């Protein structure tokens, strides 16, 4: 039997309350390199709050986060970035008036030795990372407001991987995209998986869940209903967890691969 692997991320007994409302209550979840874990649940279930704590947007009330087995003190988004954690939210947080290159380096611009903007290096580096994800993406100097939804996702994902993200939080990455662009984002996710990136995928889209994730975790009312291998459960069983908080009968939970 092989030795158990160390999780890329281990969130242990995480709690978060807003006043008297327990948004996240004693939740533990793992993520491994090259794995996609889908996070499911109704709005208000706690999944986004859990991921915002991992991303440093919310402080953790209690519990701990381990990155590659080492305890991490994540208090701000900068702390999360230093741990190799990047987030891609549904709104993408792109500056519509700026082009793809400027968005890639927004807030983290490269400088020359004279402390001026290194436009040449940023342009060259941006083109390399865009080409790596999508060889047909050439509109790098077009304001992103004129890009398609799929191209905007390329920019957002490129920003994450350029800065060496090992852990990616993706919030509804295919929302409002057409079939062709949804397929393109799915291919990007598979490519990142193959490169060893671990991905938490927040989604309501069952085709994304069953097409992209290795495991799924369902939350309801701030608590973890269960974590299962995606291939071990049927869509009706997943919906039963989301709607009623009912665990599938005869199915083994897992927090490891």
C-alpha positions in Angstrom: 0.0 0.0 0.0 1.4 3.4 -0.9 2.0 6.1 1.7 -0.8 8.7 2.0 0.1 11.9 0.3 0.3 15.3 2.0 -2.6 17.5 1.0 -1.8 20.6 -0.8 -4.4 22.3 1.4 -5.9 21.0 4.6 -8.6 23.1 6.2 -9.3 21.8 9.7 -12.3 22.5 11.9 -12.9 25.9 10.3 -15.5 28.2 11.9 -16.8 31.6 11.0 -19.7 33.6 12.5 -21.1 37.0 11.5 -22.8 38.1 14.7 -25.0 35.3 15.8 -25.1 33.6 12.4 -22.7 30.6 12.0 -21.7 30.9 8.4 -19.2 28.1 8.6 -19.3 25.5 11.4 -16.5 23.0 12.0 -15.7 22.3 8.4 -12.7 20.2 7.4 -11.7 19.7 3.7 -8.6 18.7 1.8 -7.2 19.4 -1.7 -4.4 17.5 -3.4 -2.1 18.5 -6.2 -3.7 18.1 -9.6 -7.1 17.6 -8.1 -10.4 19.5 -8.6 -12.8 19.5 -5.6 -16.2 20.9 -6.4 -17.9 22.9 -3.6 -21.7 22.7 -3.8 -24.6 24.1 -1.9 -27.4 26.6 -2.1 -26.7 30.3 -1.8 -25.8 30.9 1.9 -24.6 27.4 2.4 -21.2 28.7 3.5 -19.0 27.5 0.5 -18.0 31.0 -0.6 -17.3 32.1 3.0 -15.1 29.1 3.4 -13.1 29.9 0.3 -12.9 33.6 1.2 -11.2 32.6 4.4 -8.7 30.5 2.5 -8.2 33.5 0.1 -7.6 35.9 3.1 -10.7 38.0 2.4 -12.2 37.0 5.8 -10.4 36.2 9.0 -10.9 32.7 10.4 -12.6 32.6 13.8 -11.1 29.2 14.7 -9.5 26.2 13.1 -6.4 26.0 11.1 -5.1 25.9 7.5 -2.2 23.7 6.4 -0.4 24.3 3.1 1.7 21.3 2.1 1.6 20.1 5.7 2.8 23.4 7.2 0.5 25.6 9.2 -0.3 28.8 7.4 -1.3 32.1 8.9 -3.6 33.6 6.3 -4.9 37.0 7.4 -5.0 39.0 4.1 -5.1 38.3 0.4 -1.4 39.0 0.2 -0.8 36.3 2.8 -2.8 33.9 0.6 -0.8 34.9 -2.5 2.4 34.2 -0.7 1.0 30.7 -0.1 0.4 30.2 -3.8 -3.3 30.8 -3.5 -5.1 32.8 -6.2 -8.8 33.4 -6.7 -10.9 33.8 -9.8 -14.4 35.2 -8.9 -17.5 35.2 -11.1 -17.1 39.0 -11.6 -13.4 38.3 -12.6 -12.3 41.7 -11.0 -10.9 42.9 -14.3 -10.4 46.6 -15.2 -12.5 46.9 -18.3 -10.8 50.0 -19.7 -7.3 48.3 -19.6 -6.0 45.8 -22.0 -5.1 42.1 -21.2 -1.5 42.8 -20.5 -2.3 45.6 -18.0 -4.9 43.4 -16.3 -2.4 40.6 -16.0 0.0 42.7 -14.0 -2.6 45.0 -12.3 -1.2 45.9 -8.9 1.9 43.8 -9.4 3.6 45.6 -12.3 7.1 44.7 -13.3 9.7 47.4 -13.0 13.1 48.1 -14.6 16.2 48.6 -12.5 15.4 52.4 -12.7 12.0 51.8 -11.1 10.1 52.5 -14.3 7.4 50.2 -15.8 9.0 47.4 -17.7 6.5 47.5 -20.5 8.6 45.3 -22.9 9.0 42.5 -20.4 5.3 42.6 -19.3 4.2 42.5 -22.9 6.5 39.5 -23.7 5.7 37.6 -20.5 1.9 38.2 -21.0 2.0 36.9 -24.6 3.8 33.8 -23.4 1.3 32.9 -20.7 -1.7 33.8 -22.9 -0.3 31.5 -25.7 0.3 28.8 -23.2 -3.4 28.7 -22.3 -4.9 29.6 -25.7 -2.8 29.7 -28.8 -5.5 31.6 -30.6 -5.7 34.5 -28.1 -4.0 37.4 -29.8 -6.1 40.4 -28.7 -3.7 41.3 -25.9 -3.9 45.1 -26.5 -7.6 45.2 -26.8 -9.5 46.7 -23.7 -10.9 43.7 -21.9 -14.5 45.1 -22.1 -14.4 44.1 -25.8 -13.2 40.6 -25.2 -15.6 37.6 -25.0 -16.4 35.9 -21.7 -14.0 33.0 -22.5 -11.2 35.4 -23.4 -11.7 37.3 -20.2 -11.4 34.0 -18.3 -8.1 33.4 -20.1 -6.9 36.7 -18.7 -8.0 36.0 -15.2 -6.5 32.4 -15.2 -3.3 33.7 -16.8 -2.9 36.2 -13.9 -3.2 33.4 -11.4 -0.7 31.0 -13.1 1.8 33.7 -14.0 2.2 34.4 -10.3 2.8 30.7 -9.6 -0.5 29.8 -8.2 -0.5 26.2 -6.9 -4.0 26.5 -5.4 -6.8 28.1 -7.4 -10.2 29.1 -6.2 -12.7 29.3 -9.1 -16.1 30.8 -8.4 -18.7 29.9 -11.1 -16.1 30.1 -13.9 -18.6 29.1 -16.7 -21.5 31.3 -15.6 -23.0 33.2 -18.5 -20.7 31.6 -21.0 -21.9 29.9 -24.2 -21.2 26.2 -24.9 -18.0 26.8 -26.9 -16.5 29.1 -24.2 -17.6 26.8 -21.5 -15.7 24.0 -23.2 -12.7 26.2 -23.5 -12.7 26.9 -19.7 -13.1 23.2 -19.1 -10.0 22.6 -21.2 -8.1 25.2 -19.2 -9.1 23.5 -15.9 -7.9 20.2 -17.2 -4.6 21.7 -18.4 -4.0 23.3 -14.9 -4.8 19.9 -13.3 -2.2 18.2 -15.5 0.4 20.8 -14.3 -0.3 19.9 -10.7 -2.5 22.9 -9.7 -5.1 22.1 -7.1 -8.5 23.7 -7.8 -11.5 24.4 -5.6 -14.4 24.8 -7.9 -17.5 26.6 -6.6 -20.3 25.9 -9.0 -24.0 25.2 -9.4 -23.5 23.6 -12.8 -23.8 19.8 -12.6 -22.1 19.2 -16.0 -19.0 21.1 -14.6 -19.2 19.0 -11.4 -19.3 15.6 -13.2 -17.1 16.7 -16.1 -14.3 18.4 -14.2 -14.1 17.4 -10.5 -12.4 14.4 -8.8 -14.3 14.9 -5.6 -17.2 17.0 -4.4 -18.1 18.5 -1.1 -21.6 19.6 -0.2 -22.3 22.3 2.4 -25.7 23.2 3.9 -26.4 25.8 6.6 -22.7 26.3 7.2 -22.0 22.7 7.8 -20.3 20.0 5.6 -22.9 17.4 4.5 -20.2 15.2 3.1 -17.2 14.7 0.7 -17.3 12.0 -1.9 -15.5 10.8 -5.0 -17.5 12.2 -7.9 -17.5 8.9 -9.7 -19.1 7.3 -6.6 -22.3 9.4 -6.6 -25.2 10.1 -8.9 -26.6 13.5 -9.7 -29.8 12.7 -7.8 -27.7 11.8 -4.7 -25.8 15.1 -5.0 -29.1 17.0 -5.3 -30.4 15.2 -2.2 -27.3 16.4 -0.3 -27.8 20.0 -1.5 -31.5 20.2 -0.9 -32.1 18.0 2.1 -28.7 17.6 3.6 -29.1 13.8 3.1 -26.1 11.7 2.7 -26.2 8.9 0.0 -26.9 5.5 1.5 -24.1 3.0 1.2 -21.5 5.5 -0.1 -18.2 6.0 1.6 -17.1 9.5 2.4 -13.5 10.5 1.6 -11.2 13.4 2.5 -8.4 11.7 0.6 -8.0 10.6 -3.0 
